[in-house]
Amino acid sequence: MDFLKDILPFISIGSVFGLYIIRTETKIKILELEKVLLAKINENKETIARAESDFLVTNSKVETQLSHIDEKLEEIKSLFSLFTKKVVGE
């Protein structure tokens, strides 16, 4: 029993030291996870930025095509108007 009393302080110190090591390892793991998560977040931000850029380019192309369609419709209206004037006028 005296032996246990003699080694009890060393066991306590060892336990505290062990807990300190576990705490330090846990902090390191948390920092590693934070690093991975930040990398994923940045990757997602880049993906979103690329998608947004692609969308803007596509949107611009669509607007250009719609503008061309509007021009053609105006041309068709003008030609139809001339055609009806000639047909009805005769």
C-alpha positions in Angstrom: 0.0 0.0 0.0 2.9 2.3 0.8 4.2 1.6 -2.7 1.0 2.9 -4.3 1.1 6.0 -2.1 4.7 6.6 -3.2 3.9 6.3 -7.0 0.5 8.1 -6.9 2.1 11.5 -7.5 4.0 10.1 -10.5 0.8 8.6 -11.8 -1.0 11.9 -11.4 1.8 13.8 -13.1 1.8 11.2 -15.9 -2.0 11.5 -16.3 -1.8 15.3 -16.5 1.0 15.1 -19.0 -0.9 12.5 -21.0 -4.0 14.7 -21.0 -1.8 17.6 -22.2 -0.5 15.5 -25.0 -4.0 14.4 -26.0 -5.2 18.1 -25.8 -2.3 19.2 -28.0 -2.9 16.4 -30.6 -6.6 17.3 -30.6 -5.8 21.0 -31.3 -3.5 19.9 -34.1 -6.2 17.8 -35.7 -8.7 20.7 -35.4 -6.2 23.0 -37.2 -5.7 20.4 -39.9 -9.5 20.1 -40.4 -9.8 23.8 -40.5 -7.1 23.9 -43.2 -9.0 21.3 -45.2 -12.3 23.1 -44.8 -10.8 26.4 -45.8 -9.3 24.8 -48.9 -12.7 23.3 -49.8 -14.4 26.7 -49.2 -11.9 28.4 -51.5 -12.4 25.7 -54.1 -16.1 26.2 -54.0 -15.8 29.9 -54.2 -13.6 29.5 -57.4 -16.2 27.1 -58.8 -19.0 29.5 -58.2 -17.0 32.4 -59.7 -16.3 30.3 -62.8 -20.0 29.3 -63.1 -21.0 32.9 -62.6 -18.6 34.0 -65.3 -19.8 31.3 -67.7 -23.4 32.4 -67.0 -22.6 36.1 -67.8 -20.9 35.1 -71.0 -23.9 32.9 -72.0 -26.3 35.6 -71.0 -24.4 38.1 -73.2 -24.6 35.7 -76.1 -28.3 35.2 -75.6 -28.9 38.9 -75.5 -26.9 39.3 -78.7 -29.0 36.6 -80.4 -32.2 38.2 -79.1 -31.1 41.5 -80.5 -30.5 39.8 -83.9 -33.9 38.2 -83.7 -35.5 41.6 -83.0 -33.8 43.1 -86.0 -35.0 40.3 -88.2 -38.5 40.6 -86.9 -38.5 44.3 -87.7 -37.2 43.4 -91.2 -40.0 40.9 -91.6 -42.6 43.3 -90.4 -41.3 45.9 -92.9 -41.4 43.4 -95.8 -44.8 42.1 -94.8 -46.1 45.7 -94.6 -44.7 46.4 -98.1 -46.2 43.1 -99.4 -49.7 43.9 -98.0 -49.6 47.4 -99.4 -48.7 46.0 -102.8 -51.3 43.2 -102.7 -54.1 45.3 -101.1 -53.1 48.4 -103.1 -53.5 46.5 -106.4 
